Amino acid sequence: MCVCVRACVRPVSLMRGQELIYVAMPINAALEKTSTPASPLACSPMVIDGEVRIRMTNGGKSTMSSSLHLRIPNSCIIAQDAFFKDDSVIAVDSNGFKQYDVLDALHMDRMMSKIESWRKDPGSFLASQSLRTQCSVGEEVFVLIVEGFLIFNYGPLNELMDKRYFLEIPYDVCKERRGSRVYTPPDLPGYFDGYVWPRYLKNRQEMEDMVSDIVFLDGLKSKEDLLDHVYGDVTMEIQSLMGKD
């Protein structure tokens, strides 16, 4: 699973001649399978009763990205899980296992279209979602959090990223967590060892062949510590871009 954070700072001109910079964070791709389509756009209020509230429960990409979003003003989440193709067209391998963990199972063109809409004008994009910006004119900072399990394996999306994180957990922990969850449709017997974990290893190797500057995070550490680490790193990047460091 992956999480990508993209910050837009105005009026400062940033990398590649654009007013945009990307930060990304993936999380162990073998852990979960989408059972119900998620909303492609999750933009919840950052402040509740005048204060920021962070709650982390079972962990994972959605929890991390949602908690990060709560801490960062003008942020928004686009979830890769929301762009799965209909189950009827998902390919089946020679063992009879549905191949959810491949790019062909996703409408990446639709996902990129959504990201491009934010990229063109993040302020208007937030307004279209009935969200208000929280910065003074001339100091706007917008952050797009893109979460998903194959973000770094898709070249056009990966090229937009400037900072990358990968939250990893070992095989035994991953299998235990996977087995404790209920999916619709349920996993077939042997699905984890026969498909999920081998596919994760394959996707990870492809990712590492494509990307060299990933920060790997220990998923066994406390969720609060991991969130603090990523949030602090993103905040420093934003301040650097604004010339405040």
C-alpha positions, 0 to 999 in steps of 0.5 A, spaced: 500 500 500 502 506 498 501 513 500 503 519 496 503 527 499 503 532 494 504 539 496 503 546 492 506 552 495 504 559 491 507 563 489 513 560 490 516 557 483 518 549 485 521 543 482 521 542 474 518 549 473 512 547 476 508 550 483 508 543 485 512 538 489 510 531 491 511 527 497 509 519 497 508 514 502 507 506 501 505 501 506 505 493 505 501 491 499 500 484 501 495 486 507 488 488 504 484 487 499 478 492 497 471 489 499 467 495 498 469 501 493 472 507 497 470 514 495 475 516 490 476 523 494 476 523 502 476 530 504 474 531 512 475 537 516 482 538 519 479 541 525 474 539 530 471 544 536 477 548 535 483 543 535 486 538 531 484 531 533 488 524 531 486 517 532 489 511 530 486 504 531 488 498 527 493 502 522 494 501 515 494 506 509 487 509 510 489 510 517 495 513 516 493 518 510 487 520 514 491 522 520 496 525 516 490 529 513 487 531 519 494 534 521 495 538 515 491 544 513 488 544 505 489 537 504 485 532 501 486 524 500 485 520 493 484 513 494 487 508 489 482 503 492 476 507 489 479 505 482 478 498 482 475 495 475 468 491 476 470 484 479 467 481 473 473 483 469 478 482 474 483 476 471 484 469 474 491 466 474 492 459 473 490 457 480 484 460 480 486 466 484 483 473 482 489 478 480 487 484 484 494 486 486 496 488 479 495 495 475 490 492 470 485 491 475 485 498 476 482 504 472 489 508 473 487 513 467 481 515 471 485 516 477 490 520 474 484 525 471 482 526 478 489 528 480 490 532 474 484 536 476 487 537 483 494 539 480 491 544 475 488 548 481 488 545 488 484 551 491 478 550 486 479 543 487 478 544 494 472 549 493 468 544 489 468 539 495 465 544 499 472 545 503 475 552 505 482 554 504 486 555 511 492 560 509 492 567 507 493 569 500 500 569 498 501 563 503 497 558 500 499 551 501 495 545 499 497 538 500 494 532 496 495 525 499 494 519 494 494 512 498 494 506 494 498 499 494 501 500 487 503 508 486 510 507 485 509 501 480 505 506 475 510 511 472 506 517 470 504 517 477 510 516 480 514 521 476 510 526 480 512 524 487 518 528 490 518 524 497 516 517 498 515 512 504 514 505 505 511 502 511 513 495 511 511 489 516 514 482 516 510 476 513 508 473 519 504 479 522 502 481 515 499 474 514 496 474 521 492 481 520 490 479 513 487 472 516 483 477 522 479 481 517 473 479 513 472 480 506 467 480 501 468 475 497 472 472 502 479 469 501 480 462 498 484 457 501 491 458 500 490 465 497 495 469 501 501 464 500 499 462 493 497 469 491 497 475 495 504 474 498 508 472 492 505 478 488 507 483 494 514 481 493 514 481 485 510 488 486 515 491 491 521 488 487 518 492 481 517 498 485 525 498 488 527 497 481 523 503 479 525 508 485 531 509 489 529 514 494 524 511 498 524 511 505 522 505 509 518 505 515 518 500 520 510 498 521 511 494 527 513 501 531 507 505 534 502 508 529 503 515 533 511 515 532 510 513 525 505 519 524 509 524 527 515 522 523 512 523 516 508 529 519 514 532 521 518 530 515 512 533 510 512 539 515 519 541 514 519 540 506 513 545 506 517 550 510 523 549 506 519 550 500 516 557 503 523 559 505 521 559 512 527 554 514 
